[in-house]
Amino acid sequence: MAEPEGWIDCHDPFGRDRSMTVLVEDDRVLLVAPPGESAVMSVTQTRRLHRLLDQVADRM
């Protein structure tokens, strides 16, 4: 079963608060966007996602 590594706050196209979750299972990384939505991210949120993915990759 995939283990949650963290999440990044984002918004959907209508400006509602959502989050993108990062899960890890064995040697695979899964990005879970808001169900049925697009994840709209600011530059800062994109940088946070980048750092989180780097951290996960370093542990693999």
trRosetta pair geometry for C-beta under 8 A, 3 or more apart (Angstrom, degrees):
i j d omega theta_ij theta_ji phi_ij phi_ji
1 25 7.1 -117 136 -112 19 112
2 23 3.8 40 159 163 127 126
2 24 6.4 149 -158 69 81 26
2 25 4.0 -66 -94 -55 74 108
2 30 5.8 -37 -133 28 153 135
3 23 6.6 150 72 -160 33 76
3 24 5.5 -27 62 63 87 83
3 25 7.1 146 10 -80 69 59
4 7 7.5 -18 -171 -44 116 90
4 21 6.2 -56 -132 -172 103 113
4 22 7.4 102 -160 80 62 55
4 23 5.5 -47 -96 -101 50 77
5 22 4.6 -55 63 104 108 101
5 23 6.6 166 4 -112 87 21
5 24 5.3 67 -44 -12 120 108
5 52 6.7 133 121 179 112 102
5 55 7.6 165 172 96 124 107
5 56 5.2 19 -167 -90 168 116
6 21 7.6 -178 102 -149 35 59
6 22 5.4 7 61 47 73 110
6 52 5.1 -128 73 -141 135 129
7 19 4.4 28 169 166 126 127
7 20 6.5 159 -159 79 74 42
7 21 4.6 -32 -100 -100 96 64
7 22 6.8 -172 -86 11 40 74
8 19 6.4 156 76 -160 38 77
8 20 4.9 -12 57 56 95 96
8 22 7.6 58 -11 -23 95 104
8 41 7.1 17 131 -120 127 126
8 45 5.5 117 168 -169 115 89
8 48 5.1 148 -124 103 113 115
8 49 4.8 -44 -44 -73 165 86
8 52 6.6 -138 -55 4 108 150
9 17 6.9 -35 -161 -158 101 93
9 18 7.7 133 -163 82 55 42
9 19 5.5 -47 -104 -102 43 85
9 45 6.4 -107 79 -117 69 119
10 18 5.4 -35 79 79 81 89
10 19 6.3 128 23 -119 79 28
10 20 5.4 41 0 -17 133 99
10 34 7.4 -133 79 -27 111 112
10 39 4.4 34 117 -168 160 93
10 40 6.0 152 172 66 100 46
10 41 4.7 -53 -121 -83 111 80
10 45 5.6 127 -91 172 78 154
11 14 7.9 -138 164 68 98 46
11 15 5.4 -18 -176 -141 135 31
11 16 6.3 140 -158 65 79 36
11 17 6.3 -50 -104 -100 72 33
11 18 6.0 116 -135 24 19 92
11 39 7.8 115 61 -162 37 52
11 40 4.7 -41 76 68 86 105
11 41 7.8 167 27 -77 73 38
12 15 7.3 -47 66 23 67 19
12 16 5.0 -1 33 53 108 93
12 18 5.1 86 -42 -21 85 138
12 34 5.6 -87 -81 74 102 160
12 37 4.3 -61 -125 -168 113 140
12 38 6.6 111 -151 61 66 61
12 39 7.5 -53 -97 -104 52 37
12 40 6.5 87 -176 9 9 104
13 37 7.1 -157 3 -163 86 92
13 38 5.6 53 -43 54 102 110
13 40 6.0 127 -83 -40 47 130
18 34 3.9 -34 -167 -74 142 136
18 37 6.4 -135 -104 92 167 151
18 39 6.6 -132 98 -116 127 77
19 34 7.2 115 50 -73 38 89
20 31 6.2 -2 176 -173 109 93
20 32 6.7 163 -164 79 58 53
20 33 5.6 -17 -116 -107 93 54
20 34 7.3 -72 -79 -30 64 70
20 39 4.8 33 -68 -125 118 158
20 41 7.5 -36 -5 -71 137 124
20 49 6.8 4 83 -103 134 123
21 31 7.5 152 80 -159 50 44
21 32 4.2 -10 59 57 99 110
22 29 6.6 -19 -166 -169 92 101
22 30 7.4 146 -160 78 44 54
22 31 6.1 -18 -103 -103 67 65
22 32 7.7 -157 -70 19 22 80
22 49 7.7 154 -57 -145 125 77
22 52 5.5 169 4 140 160 126
22 53 6.8 -147 -126 -79 145 69
22 56 6.4 -130 154 -47 132 151
23 29 7.3 148 80 -161 50 51
23 30 4.3 -17 64 62 101 105
23 32 6.4 48 -6 -17 112 114
24 28 7.2 157 -155 84 54 50
24 29 5.7 -23 -102 -104 74 66
24 30 7.4 -169 -77 20 25 79
24 56 5.7 -169 -73 -155 128 118
24 60 7.6 -147 -152 -79 130 106
25 28 5.3 -16 68 63 82 99
25 30 6.7 28 7 -12 105 117
27 60 5.9 104 -135 -165 71 119
29 53 6.9 83 177 -136 160 87
29 56 5.8 100 -107 129 126 143
29 57 7.6 -42 -47 -71 145 76
33 37 6.6 -144 143 80 102 75
33 38 6.9 -32 175 -144 141 28
33 39 4.6 -125 -140 -29 100 111
34 37 3.8 -19 93 58 111 124
34 38 7.7 -6 51 64 104 16
34 39 6.0 141 4 -79 93 80
41 45 4.0 -133 -163 94 95 123
41 46 5.0 124 124 -58 126 78
41 49 7.0 -19 -153 -14 162 135
42 45 4.7 97 48 8 74 101
42 46 7.0 -132 95 -5 40 88
43 46 5.6 -55 -150 35 31 114
43 47 6.5 33 152 -19 64 104
44 47 5.7 -53 -150 34 32 111
44 48 6.6 34 151 -20 64 103
45 48 5.5 -50 -149 34 36 114
45 49 6.5 39 151 -20 65 102
46 49 5.6 -51 -151 34 34 113
46 50 6.5 39 149 -22 64 104
47 50 5.4 -50 -149 33 35 117
47 51 6.5 35 153 -18 65 102
48 51 5.8 -52 -149 36 33 110
48 52 6.3 33 153 -19 65 107
49 52 5.7 -55 -147 38 31 112
49 53 6.3 29 156 -16 66 107
50 53 6.0 -58 -148 38 27 108
50 54 6.4 30 153 -20 63 107
51 54 5.6 -54 -149 35 31 115
51 55 6.4 34 153 -21 65 104
52 55 5.7 -52 -151 33 31 113
52 56 6.5 30 152 -17 64 105
53 56 5.7 -52 -147 37 34 112
53 57 6.2 34 154 -20 66 107
54 57 5.7 -57 -145 38 29 111
54 58 6.3 32 156 -23 64 106
55 58 5.8 -55 -150 32 29 113
55 59 6.9 20 155 -13 62 107
56 59 6.1 -65 -156 37 32 106
56 60 6.8 35 150 -30 66 106
57 60 5.7 -53 -151 22 36 116
